[in-house]
Every structure is written in structure tokens, then in C-alpha cells.
Amino acid sequence: MGREIVSIKIDVIFKKFFMENPDILKVFLSDILDIPLDSIRNIQVMNPELPPETEEGKFGRLDLSLDVDGTLVDVEIQLSYMSDFRERTLFYWSKLYTSGLKKGERYGDLKKTIAVNIMDHTIFKNREQYHTEIVAAMSDTHEVFSDKFSIHFFELNKVKAHTRGGKLDRKAVWMEFIKADSEEDLEKVRENGMDIMDKAVNIVFDMSDDTKTRELARWREKSLLDMMSSLDTAKNEGINIGRQEGINIGRQEGVKIGRQEGVKIGRDEERAAIISKLKLSGMTEEDINRILNL
């Protein structure tokens, strides 16, 4: 059994890794965004705050916001599924896009803005490709409306199906590196012929040997699990509240119909009317039957 490693797909570790290794960050951006490496002259980190080193510290939103030779790039890891991920990424893309416009400047001065979402779950169920780029284009001719808009999604669980000449392409190698959960996974990443990966893997091993970094990863994982647990609890409580409200509405509706029509609720036509209304409110057949049998 190999050594225990910290996972780069934990957002605090991801940000710490690339913040502390700008040379690796440069190659990473070149590969995943298809930017010639020698054309990247300057990378400015616009949110350089590193994660807290204590359990009491607040994590906040741990994306990596960059200015790459005048192009704004935001890279974010998402470990849990969010039903509103489309709206969420549009919101953050728009905030970054408009953030660079100073008072008195023209709209034409707005910079090209790219959002990169690395997802640890399936987003596009009808696509086999692990990499999806969203652009602004005309619906009929597909002519690009503006090259200043670009959103990328990388789905980690789809990576292994895509190889080039028997080996993973460079984008896929990075994704395998990010999702690696064991020493064996990282050693396999070395076998893909990318020189930068020797250094990247060794740095992850060094980080894994550092007590503070391991604790940071543990705290963040616990924080994410607690957050998901709270969301699930809130969701279940909301369902229960909604169900009870539906039951109360059903009782009131039944009494109302009975009084107005002067007939018993048990008659087939009235029962059908009640069932129809309760179904429209989103209630299950089980709850409807329970209401009508009270």
C-alpha cells in the first residue's frame, strides 16, 4: 500500500499548488486552453490569498482568478453537483468580465474572459467527451458572435475514454493528475511523457509529507462534507414541510368542495376533482390517498 497523498482536486490544495508553482501553472494553462507556451509572457494572480492555515479560518470561494497577457481566466474545482451550475458559472463569468472595466472606459476595452470549471461528476449526460467548450455563436450559421466569451467544462470521470496514439492527450494528463487519489495514480501520470509531470508529482508528494498541508486538506474535506450534509438536511426538511402543507391544503380543499357542492367527498366525480388539484400541487399519490382516506 502506497503513501497517503493529498488530493489536488480539493480546491484549497489545488489553489495552493498552482499559486506556489507558477512555472507549472503556465504549462497547465497553455495545455488546457491551447495557448502556445512561448506566447505566455505574464500571468498575474488577481486573488492571491492562500487558504487559511487553521481550522477556524474561513475558506470562502477558492477559485484561481488570473490575468494571462490581458485575457481574464478563472479556474475553479467543483467536487459536488449543483443543479444551477449553468447559472452559477455565467454569473461568475460576468462578474469577472465586467470587473476590468474602469470608469470612463469603452465597452470595447472589456477583456476576453474565460471560465474553466473542473467537475468531479457528470454534467453533460448525453456527451462522451470529457472537455466541453461553450462559446457565443449564431444559432444558424454558428458564426462566433464574440471571441471574448468562453466557458470550459472538464468532467474528470470521462477522461480515461480519451486517448491519442495510445496515450492520453495533454489536457487529459492534467485531468488525471488532478483527480489522482493515490501514489499509484500519480506514478501512472508520470508515464505519459510530459516532463513537467515529474516535478508536479514530486511536489504533491512533498505536500503530502507536510503536516500542515495534510491538516488543511482534512479540514476542507470535512467542511465540504458538512456543507453537503446541511444541504441534504435542508432539502429533506423542505420536502417534509411542503408535503405537510399539501396535506393541509388537501383537507381544506376537500371540505370546501363538499360544502359548495353539497355532496360527499367520496363520490367519484368529486374525488377525481380533488385528486386532480392535489396532483397539480406536486403531491404524490401516496399522500393523496392518505388525505382522502382520513
Short mmCIF file of the C-alpha atoms (twelve columns), coordinates in Angstrom:
data_MODEL
# 
_entry.id   MODEL 
# 
loop_
_atom_site.group_PDB 
_atom_site.id 
_atom_site.type_symbol 
_atom_site.label_atom_id 
_atom_site.label_alt_id 
_atom_site.label_comp_id 
_atom_site.label_asym_id 
_atom_site.label_seq_id 
_atom_site.Cartn_x 
_atom_site.Cartn_y 
_atom_site.Cartn_z 
_atom_site.pdbx_PDB_model_num 
ATOM 1   C CA . MET A 1   0.000   0.000  0.000   1 
ATOM 2   C CA . GLY A 2   1.456   3.363  -1.037  1 
ATOM 3   C CA . ARG A 3   1.713   6.515  0.984   1 
ATOM 4   C CA . GLU A 4   -1.313  8.656  1.683   1 
ATOM 5   C CA . ILE A 5   -1.429  11.701 -0.577  1 
ATOM 6   C CA . VAL A 6   -3.294  14.986 -0.534  1 
ATOM 7   C CA . SER A 7   -5.634  15.355 -3.480  1 
ATOM 8   C CA . ILE A 8   -5.181  18.226 -5.914  1 
ATOM 9   C CA . LYS A 9   -8.907  18.153 -6.655  1 
ATOM 10  C CA . ILE A 10  -9.588  19.576 -3.188  1 
ATOM 11  C CA . ASP A 11  -9.917  23.263 -4.005  1 
ATOM 12  C CA . VAL A 12  -7.606  24.551 -1.241  1 
ATOM 13  C CA . ILE A 13  -4.843  22.163 -2.327  1 
ATOM 14  C CA . PHE A 14  -5.425  22.982 -6.000  1 
ATOM 15  C CA . LYS A 15  -5.010  26.709 -5.377  1 
ATOM 16  C CA . LYS A 16  -2.038  26.283 -3.059  1 
ATOM 17  C CA . PHE A 17  -0.285  24.008 -5.562  1 
ATOM 18  C CA . PHE A 18  -0.576  26.375 -8.529  1 
ATOM 19  C CA . MET A 19  -0.013  29.556 -6.501  1 
ATOM 20  C CA . GLU A 20  3.286   28.214 -5.214  1 
ATOM 21  C CA . ASN A 21  4.428   26.844 -8.596  1 
ATOM 22  C CA . PRO A 22  3.918   29.487 -11.304 1 
ATOM 23  C CA . ASP A 23  6.030   27.604 -13.839 1 
ATOM 24  C CA . ILE A 24  3.680   24.627 -13.607 1 
ATOM 25  C CA . LEU A 25  0.675   26.944 -13.740 1 
ATOM 26  C CA . LYS A 26  1.982   28.365 -17.025 1 
ATOM 27  C CA . VAL A 27  2.226   24.926 -18.649 1 
ATOM 28  C CA . PHE A 28  -1.171  23.942 -17.252 1 
ATOM 29  C CA . LEU A 29  -2.892  26.988 -18.796 1 
ATOM 30  C CA . SER A 30  -1.054  26.506 -22.086 1 
ATOM 31  C CA . ASP A 31  -2.219  22.903 -22.344 1 
ATOM 32  C CA . ILE A 32  -5.856  23.170 -21.263 1 
ATOM 33  C CA . LEU A 33  -6.558  26.404 -23.198 1 
ATOM 34  C CA . ASP A 34  -4.418  25.611 -26.271 1 
ATOM 35  C CA . ILE A 35  -2.249  28.700 -25.823 1 
ATOM 36  C CA . PRO A 36  1.303   28.381 -27.236 1 
ATOM 37  C CA . LEU A 37  3.587   28.141 -24.214 1 
ATOM 38  C CA . ASP A 38  6.179   30.582 -25.519 1 
ATOM 39  C CA . SER A 39  3.464   33.177 -26.143 1 
ATOM 40  C CA . ILE A 40  2.554   33.428 -22.450 1 
ATOM 41  C CA . ARG A 41  4.644   36.264 -21.065 1 
ATOM 42  C CA . ASN A 42  2.856   37.324 -17.913 1 
ATOM 43  C CA . ILE A 43  0.431   35.685 -15.506 1 
ATOM 44  C CA . GLN A 44  -0.984  37.863 -12.755 1 
ATOM 45  C CA . VAL A 45  -2.936  36.237 -9.944  1 
ATOM 46  C CA . MET A 46  -5.774  38.605 -9.063  1 
ATOM 47  C CA . ASN A 47  -6.889  36.797 -5.897  1 
ATOM 48  C CA . PRO A 48  -3.586  35.685 -4.355  1 
ATOM 49  C CA . GLU A 49  -4.980  34.944 -0.899  1 
ATOM 50  C CA . LEU A 50  -3.913  31.459 0.088   1 
ATOM 51  C CA . PRO A 51  -6.199  29.188 2.110   1 
ATOM 52  C CA . PRO A 52  -6.223  29.598 5.910   1 
ATOM 53  C CA . GLU A 53  -3.772  27.510 7.914   1 
ATOM 54  C CA . THR A 54  -6.084  26.991 10.864  1 
ATOM 55  C CA . GLU A 55  -9.353  25.115 11.218  1 
ATOM 56  C CA . GLU A 56  -11.045 28.302 12.375  1 
ATOM 57  C CA . GLY A 57  -10.095 30.166 9.200   1 
ATOM 58  C CA . LYS A 58  -12.763 30.849 6.602   1 
ATOM 59  C CA . PHE A 59  -12.323 29.157 3.241   1 
ATOM 60  C CA . GLY A 60  -14.596 31.278 1.069   1 
ATOM 61  C CA . ARG A 61  -14.599 30.786 -2.704  1 
ATOM 62  C CA . LEU A 62  -11.305 29.158 -3.622  1 
ATOM 63  C CA . ASP A 63  -11.071 29.759 -7.352  1 
ATOM 64  C CA . LEU A 64  -7.943  30.874 -9.174  1 
ATOM 65  C CA . SER A 65  -8.535  34.235 -10.875 1 
ATOM 66  C CA . LEU A 66  -5.846  35.213 -13.386 1 
ATOM 67  C CA . ASP A 67  -4.858  37.802 -15.944 1 
ATOM 68  C CA . VAL A 68  -2.943  35.964 -18.680 1 
ATOM 69  C CA . ASP A 69  -1.434  38.542 -21.035 1 
ATOM 70  C CA . GLY A 70  -4.644  40.574 -20.945 1 
ATOM 71  C CA . THR A 71  -7.060  37.640 -21.016 1 
ATOM 72  C CA . LEU A 72  -9.015  37.049 -17.808 1 
ATOM 73  C CA . VAL A 73  -9.141  33.407 -16.721 1 
ATOM 74  C CA . ASP A 74  -10.985 31.914 -13.769 1 
ATOM 75  C CA . VAL A 75  -10.267 28.289 -12.830 1 
ATOM 76  C CA . GLU A 76  -12.476 26.503 -10.327 1 
ATOM 77  C CA . ILE A 77  -12.791 22.971 -8.974  1 
ATOM 78  C CA . GLN A 78  -16.280 21.634 -8.205  1 
ATOM 79  C CA . LEU A 79  -16.498 18.423 -6.197  1 
ATOM 80  C CA . SER A 80  -20.254 18.342 -5.685  1 
ATOM 81  C CA . TYR A 81  -23.114 18.560 -8.173  1 
ATOM 82  C CA . MET A 82  -25.104 21.788 -8.307  1 
ATOM 83  C CA . SER A 83  -28.377 21.868 -10.222 1 
ATOM 84  C CA . ASP A 84  -27.840 25.546 -11.082 1 
ATOM 85  C CA . PHE A 85  -24.252 25.162 -12.297 1 
ATOM 86  C CA . ARG A 86  -25.061 26.804 -15.655 1 
ATOM 87  C CA . GLU A 87  -26.398 29.941 -13.994 1 
ATOM 88  C CA . ARG A 88  -23.608 29.905 -11.449 1 
ATOM 89  C CA . THR A 89  -20.787 29.816 -13.987 1 
ATOM 90  C CA . LEU A 90  -22.489 32.510 -16.088 1 
ATOM 91  C CA . PHE A 91  -22.765 34.696 -13.001 1 
ATOM 92  C CA . TYR A 92  -19.087 34.357 -12.090 1 
ATOM 93  C CA . TRP A 93  -18.003 34.742 -15.726 1 
ATOM 94  C CA . SER A 94  -19.985 38.000 -15.996 1 
ATOM 95  C CA . LYS A 95  -18.538 39.359 -12.752 1 
ATOM 96  C CA . LEU A 96  -15.005 38.711 -13.967 1 
ATOM 97  C CA . TYR A 97  -15.777 40.100 -17.440 1 
ATOM 98  C CA . THR A 98  -17.072 43.420 -16.103 1 
ATOM 99  C CA . SER A 99  -14.544 43.713 -13.273 1 
ATOM 100 C CA . GLY A 100 -11.818 45.090 -15.515 1 
ATOM 101 C CA . LEU A 101 -13.819 47.988 -16.970 1 
ATOM 102 C CA . LYS A 102 -12.849 51.223 -15.259 1 
ATOM 103 C CA . LYS A 103 -14.903 54.395 -15.171 1 
ATOM 104 C CA . GLY A 104 -14.659 56.274 -18.457 1 
ATOM 105 C CA . GLU A 105 -13.505 53.255 -20.482 1 
ATOM 106 C CA . ARG A 106 -15.390 51.936 -23.503 1 
ATOM 107 C CA . TYR A 107 -17.177 48.602 -23.694 1 
ATOM 108 C CA . GLY A 108 -14.681 47.706 -26.369 1 
ATOM 109 C CA . ASP A 109 -11.997 47.785 -23.688 1 
ATOM 110 C CA . LEU A 110 -13.521 44.768 -21.935 1 
ATOM 111 C CA . LYS A 111 -11.099 41.846 -21.937 1 
ATOM 112 C CA . LYS A 112 -11.583 38.344 -23.259 1 
ATOM 113 C CA . THR A 113 -12.788 36.267 -20.315 1 
ATOM 114 C CA . ILE A 114 -12.547 32.504 -19.892 1 
ATOM 115 C CA . ALA A 115 -14.145 30.429 -17.146 1 
ATOM 116 C CA . VAL A 116 -12.714 26.955 -16.529 1 
ATOM 117 C CA . ASN A 117 -14.788 24.504 -14.484 1 
ATOM 118 C CA . ILE A 118 -13.198 21.207 -13.455 1 
ATOM 119 C CA . MET A 119 -16.010 18.938 -12.294 1 
ATOM 120 C CA . ASP A 120 -15.756 15.744 -10.266 1 
ATOM 121 C CA . HIS A 121 -19.104 14.470 -11.538 1 
ATOM 122 C CA . THR A 122 -21.103 14.179 -14.755 1 
ATOM 123 C CA . ILE A 123 -22.546 17.418 -16.111 1 
ATOM 124 C CA . PHE A 124 -23.462 16.664 -19.709 1 
ATOM 125 C CA . LYS A 125 -25.089 13.223 -19.622 1 
ATOM 126 C CA . ASN A 126 -25.527 12.983 -23.393 1 
ATOM 127 C CA . ARG A 127 -21.880 13.769 -24.222 1 
ATOM 128 C CA . GLU A 128 -18.989 11.307 -24.088 1 
ATOM 129 C CA . GLN A 129 -16.297 13.984 -24.375 1 
ATOM 130 C CA . TYR A 130 -14.634 14.953 -21.105 1 
ATOM 131 C CA . HIS A 131 -13.948 18.503 -22.359 1 
ATOM 132 C CA . THR A 132 -16.710 20.866 -23.460 1 
ATOM 133 C CA . GLU A 133 -16.240 24.497 -24.503 1 
ATOM 134 C CA . ILE A 134 -19.211 26.867 -24.607 1 
ATOM 135 C CA . VAL A 135 -18.940 29.877 -26.938 1 
ATOM 136 C CA . ALA A 136 -21.256 32.670 -28.074 1 
ATOM 137 C CA . ALA A 137 -22.274 31.904 -31.652 1 
ATOM 138 C CA . MET A 138 -25.181 32.449 -34.078 1 
ATOM 139 C CA . SER A 139 -27.713 29.609 -33.928 1 
ATOM 140 C CA . ASP A 140 -27.992 29.055 -37.678 1 
ATOM 141 C CA . THR A 141 -24.524 29.700 -39.121 1 
ATOM 142 C CA . HIS A 142 -22.508 29.033 -35.937 1 
ATOM 143 C CA . GLU A 143 -20.520 32.155 -36.678 1 
ATOM 144 C CA . VAL A 144 -18.850 33.367 -33.489 1 
ATOM 145 C CA . PHE A 145 -20.706 36.354 -32.075 1 
ATOM 146 C CA . SER A 146 -17.855 37.386 -29.765 1 
ATOM 147 C CA . ASP A 147 -14.493 35.786 -29.053 1 
ATOM 148 C CA . LYS A 148 -14.480 37.406 -25.603 1 
ATOM 149 C CA . PHE A 149 -16.797 34.717 -24.200 1 
ATOM 150 C CA . SER A 150 -15.627 31.198 -23.403 1 
ATOM 151 C CA . ILE A 151 -16.589 28.694 -20.715 1 
ATOM 152 C CA . HIS A 152 -14.846 25.327 -20.406 1 
ATOM 153 C CA . PHE A 153 -16.021 22.220 -18.554 1 
ATOM 154 C CA . PHE A 154 -13.737 19.294 -17.761 1 
ATOM 155 C CA . GLU A 155 -15.556 16.207 -16.434 1 
ATOM 156 C CA . LEU A 156 -12.996 14.126 -14.560 1 
ATOM 157 C CA . ASN A 157 -14.964 10.873 -14.673 1 
ATOM 158 C CA . LYS A 158 -14.905 10.816 -18.505 1 
ATOM 159 C CA . VAL A 159 -11.163 11.233 -19.003 1 
ATOM 160 C CA . LYS A 160 -9.959  7.637  -19.370 1 
ATOM 161 C CA . ALA A 161 -12.013 7.058  -22.518 1 
ATOM 162 C CA . HIS A 162 -9.980  9.597  -24.492 1 
ATOM 163 C CA . THR A 163 -6.505  8.826  -25.734 1 
ATOM 164 C CA . ARG A 164 -4.362  9.947  -28.629 1 
ATOM 165 C CA . GLY A 165 -1.997  7.433  -30.201 1 
ATOM 166 C CA . GLY A 166 -2.344  5.102  -27.220 1 
ATOM 167 C CA . LYS A 167 -1.605  7.871  -24.730 1 
ATOM 168 C CA . LEU A 168 -3.763  10.467 -23.093 1 
ATOM 169 C CA . ASP A 169 -3.641  13.894 -24.707 1 
ATOM 170 C CA . ARG A 170 -2.073  16.666 -22.652 1 
ATOM 171 C CA . LYS A 171 -5.397  18.016 -21.374 1 
ATOM 172 C CA . ALA A 172 -6.358  14.539 -20.207 1 
ATOM 173 C CA . VAL A 173 -2.996  14.037 -18.487 1 
ATOM 174 C CA . TRP A 174 -3.651  17.159 -16.419 1 
ATOM 175 C CA . MET A 175 -7.099  15.892 -15.513 1 
ATOM 176 C CA . GLU A 176 -5.672  12.509 -14.472 1 
ATOM 177 C CA . PHE A 177 -3.138  14.367 -12.349 1 
ATOM 178 C CA . ILE A 178 -5.844  16.456 -10.684 1 
ATOM 179 C CA . LYS A 179 -8.111  13.509 -9.895  1 
ATOM 180 C CA . ALA A 180 -5.308  11.228 -8.625  1 
ATOM 181 C CA . ASP A 181 -6.177  9.802  -5.205  1 
ATOM 182 C CA . SER A 182 -3.188  7.556  -4.587  1 
ATOM 183 C CA . GLU A 183 0.561   7.234  -5.058  1 
ATOM 184 C CA . GLU A 184 -0.119  4.633  -7.749  1 
ATOM 185 C CA . ASP A 185 -2.350  7.085  -9.660  1 
ATOM 186 C CA . LEU A 186 0.381   9.725  -9.612  1 
ATOM 187 C CA . GLU A 187 3.066   7.294  -10.737 1 
ATOM 188 C CA . LYS A 188 0.891   6.367  -13.721 1 
ATOM 189 C CA . VAL A 189 0.675   10.051 -14.638 1 
ATOM 190 C CA . ARG A 190 4.475   10.104 -14.985 1 
ATOM 191 C CA . GLU A 191 4.227   7.509  -17.746 1 
ATOM 192 C CA . ASN A 192 2.532   9.857  -20.205 1 
ATOM 193 C CA . GLY A 193 5.743   11.503 -21.401 1 
ATOM 194 C CA . MET A 194 5.199   15.043 -20.081 1 
ATOM 195 C CA . ASP A 195 8.403   16.347 -18.478 1 
ATOM 196 C CA . ILE A 196 6.539   18.798 -16.250 1 
ATOM 197 C CA . MET A 197 4.717   15.916 -14.578 1 
ATOM 198 C CA . ASP A 198 7.865   14.631 -12.863 1 
ATOM 199 C CA . LYS A 199 8.126   17.907 -10.995 1 
ATOM 200 C CA . ALA A 200 4.366   18.166 -10.397 1 
ATOM 201 C CA . VAL A 201 4.136   14.661 -8.924  1 
ATOM 202 C CA . ASN A 202 7.173   15.215 -6.685  1 
ATOM 203 C CA . ILE A 203 5.638   18.431 -5.350  1 
ATOM 204 C CA . VAL A 204 2.409   16.594 -4.473  1 
ATOM 205 C CA . PHE A 205 4.475   14.002 -2.588  1 
ATOM 206 C CA . ASP A 206 6.248   16.801 -0.697  1 
ATOM 207 C CA . MET A 207 2.917   18.450 0.110   1 
ATOM 208 C CA . SER A 208 1.602   15.110 1.319   1 
ATOM 209 C CA . ASP A 209 4.524   14.812 3.721   1 
ATOM 210 C CA . ASP A 210 3.778   18.239 5.199   1 
ATOM 211 C CA . THR A 211 1.644   18.039 8.351   1 
ATOM 212 C CA . LYS A 212 0.025   21.469 7.893   1 
ATOM 213 C CA . THR A 213 -0.968  20.720 4.312   1 
ATOM 214 C CA . ARG A 214 -2.474  17.352 5.265   1 
ATOM 215 C CA . GLU A 215 -4.472  19.011 8.036   1 
ATOM 216 C CA . LEU A 216 -5.603  21.736 5.644   1 
ATOM 217 C CA . ALA A 217 -6.883  19.104 3.225   1 
ATOM 218 C CA . ARG A 218 -8.615  17.221 6.037   1 
ATOM 219 C CA . TRP A 219 -10.349 20.382 7.329   1 
ATOM 220 C CA . ARG A 220 -11.517 21.297 3.851   1 
ATOM 221 C CA . GLU A 221 -12.869 17.827 3.139   1 
ATOM 222 C CA . LYS A 222 -14.731 17.924 6.446   1 
ATOM 223 C CA . SER A 223 -16.063 21.399 5.625   1 
ATOM 224 C CA . LEU A 224 -17.347 20.218 2.234   1 
ATOM 225 C CA . LEU A 225 -18.970 17.115 3.736   1 
ATOM 226 C CA . ASP A 226 -20.637 19.197 6.452   1 
ATOM 227 C CA . MET A 227 -21.909 21.624 3.827   1 
ATOM 228 C CA . MET A 228 -23.367 18.825 1.688   1 
ATOM 229 C CA . SER A 229 -24.942 17.248 4.757   1 
ATOM 230 C CA . SER A 230 -26.542 20.561 5.679   1 
ATOM 231 C CA . LEU A 231 -27.877 20.972 2.145   1 
ATOM 232 C CA . ASP A 232 -29.357 17.471 2.178   1 
ATOM 233 C CA . THR A 233 -30.959 18.108 5.564   1 
ATOM 234 C CA . ALA A 234 -32.438 21.403 4.369   1 
ATOM 235 C CA . LYS A 235 -33.734 19.710 1.212   1 
ATOM 236 C CA . ASN A 236 -35.402 16.904 3.172   1 
ATOM 237 C CA . GLU A 237 -36.899 19.350 5.646   1 
ATOM 238 C CA . GLY A 238 -38.227 21.423 2.752   1 
ATOM 239 C CA . ILE A 239 -39.823 18.336 1.211   1 
ATOM 240 C CA . ASN A 240 -41.447 17.397 4.525   1 
ATOM 241 C CA . ILE A 241 -42.745 20.922 5.059   1 
ATOM 242 C CA . GLY A 242 -44.093 21.027 1.522   1 
ATOM 243 C CA . ARG A 243 -45.756 17.643 1.950   1 
ATOM 244 C CA . GLN A 244 -47.446 18.711 5.193   1 
ATOM 245 C CA . GLU A 245 -48.624 21.953 3.628   1 
ATOM 246 C CA . GLY A 246 -50.006 19.937 0.735   1 
ATOM 247 C CA . ILE A 247 -51.874 17.674 3.154   1 
ATOM 248 C CA . ASN A 248 -53.382 20.698 4.896   1 
ATOM 249 C CA . ILE A 249 -54.373 22.208 1.548   1 
ATOM 250 C CA . GLY A 250 -55.913 18.908 0.547   1 
ATOM 251 C CA . ARG A 251 -58.029 18.761 3.680   1 
ATOM 252 C CA . GLN A 252 -59.215 22.340 3.202   1 
ATOM 253 C CA . GLU A 253 -59.939 21.724 -0.473  1 
ATOM 254 C CA . GLY A 254 -61.930 18.640 0.337   1 
ATOM 255 C CA . VAL A 255 -64.091 20.429 2.906   1 
ATOM 256 C CA . LYS A 256 -64.560 23.392 0.559   1 
ATOM 257 C CA . ILE A 257 -65.709 21.260 -2.334  1 
ATOM 258 C CA . GLY A 258 -68.006 19.263 -0.100  1 
ATOM 259 C CA . ARG A 259 -69.676 22.371 1.260   1 
ATOM 260 C CA . GLN A 260 -70.018 24.111 -2.104  1 
ATOM 261 C CA . GLU A 261 -71.400 21.161 -3.997  1 
ATOM 262 C CA . GLY A 262 -73.438 19.747 -1.156  1 
ATOM 263 C CA . VAL A 263 -72.261 16.234 -1.878  1 
ATOM 264 C CA . LYS A 264 -69.997 13.779 -0.168  1 
ATOM 265 C CA . ILE A 265 -66.267 13.789 -0.893  1 
ATOM 266 C CA . GLY A 266 -66.475 10.083 -1.547  1 
ATOM 267 C CA . ARG A 267 -68.402 10.465 -4.787  1 
ATOM 268 C CA . ASP A 268 -66.304 9.583  -7.807  1 
ATOM 269 C CA . GLU A 269 -66.552 12.937 -9.595  1 
ATOM 270 C CA . GLU A 270 -65.593 14.946 -6.507  1 
ATOM 271 C CA . ARG A 271 -62.782 12.567 -5.639  1 
ATOM 272 C CA . ALA A 272 -61.421 12.975 -9.169  1 
ATOM 273 C CA . ALA A 273 -61.559 16.777 -8.846  1 
ATOM 274 C CA . ILE A 274 -59.628 16.700 -5.576  1 
ATOM 275 C CA . ILE A 275 -57.020 14.290 -6.927  1 
ATOM 276 C CA . SER A 276 -56.509 16.488 -9.980  1 
ATOM 277 C CA . LYS A 277 -55.918 19.599 -7.906  1 
ATOM 278 C CA . LEU A 278 -53.568 17.847 -5.467  1 
ATOM 279 C CA . LYS A 279 -51.508 16.393 -8.313  1 
ATOM 280 C CA . LEU A 280 -51.137 19.869 -9.779  1 
ATOM 281 C CA . SER A 281 -49.708 20.991 -6.434  1 
ATOM 282 C CA . GLY A 282 -46.979 18.352 -6.809  1 
ATOM 283 C CA . MET A 283 -48.185 15.835 -4.241  1 
ATOM 284 C CA . THR A 284 -47.512 12.101 -4.544  1 
ATOM 285 C CA . GLU A 285 -50.240 9.511  -4.995  1 
ATOM 286 C CA . GLU A 286 -49.344 8.060  -1.608  1 
ATOM 287 C CA . ASP A 287 -50.034 11.356 0.164   1 
ATOM 288 C CA . ILE A 288 -53.200 11.940 -1.867  1 
ATOM 289 C CA . ASN A 289 -54.578 8.522  -0.910  1 
ATOM 290 C CA . ARG A 290 -53.746 9.183  2.717   1 
ATOM 291 C CA . ILE A 291 -55.584 12.524 2.618   1 
ATOM 292 C CA . LEU A 292 -58.700 11.128 1.005   1 
ATOM 293 C CA . ASN A 293 -58.851 8.185  3.391   1 
ATOM 294 C CA . LEU A 294 -58.673 10.374 6.511   1 
# 
